[in-house]
Amino acid sequence: MIVGDRPELEVLMVQRTSRAVFGANAWVFPGGRVDADDAGDVDHVVHGLTDAECSTMLEVERQGRAWWLAGVRETLEEAGLLLGVSDARSSAIERTRSDVHADAGALVESLALNGLSVDLSSISEVGRFITPLGPRRRFDTRFFLSAAPADQVAKHDEEEVVQHCWIRPSDAIEAFRRDEFPLMSVTHRMLACLDRYSSVAQVWAAASERREPQRVRVNDPEGAYEVVLPGEPGYETADLEVEHGWIRI
């Protein structure tokens, strides 16, 4: 989730192509799956967090840093923004963008060739959702937060995504309710989390605290399936086991 003060808090969203096997036409945050290359030798092109630190945050044995690299790669590929770089030459960023658009596996090599190093500490893990048992295809999704890079302009790839926009979380939710802005349920829930904050500084401060993850709960009167976030009315009495989601913001 890439956020910016424009001047109110807005988040960058991209619309998936109608050809997508999952989430066709939906508005989502830039993202995708972790690839084998993301867990390779990247010490020469990243700083700020070690693999051990990332793994501890995600409560995995090793290669936790791969999730951060996947977020950087997918954001660059889908939205044209290179997270975690500052004081970098715009020409170096543009060359890296071009390389990744041509070959998603070229990120690490291109960063090295262009003298770029990504500060992983500028990206914070803030949520996790696992789709329930039942469907053959299940997803274990991590959500990350980062401030929009200064002096970079978002540009969608016109392949996996067909358009992009900056939007206030509340406006996205309202447009979804009017059937004008297709959202997957998990995206809606993370937008509701962002809607609690009025600036990048506020939401980043919350993310930086690394709060204990809190389970999303559900009220289901007469089949309404109302998702309740921590701190909202009815949270303490809502069902804990229905929704497989945890948030830190």
Helices and strands as residue ranges (DSSP letters): E 2-5, E 9-16, E 27-28, G 36-39, E 46-47, H 51-58, H 65-79, H 90-102, G 104-106, H 107-113, E 118-119, G 120-122, E 123-130, E 140-147, E 161-167, H 169-177, H 185-194, H 200-208, E 214-215, E 217-219, G 221-223, E 226-228, E 245-247
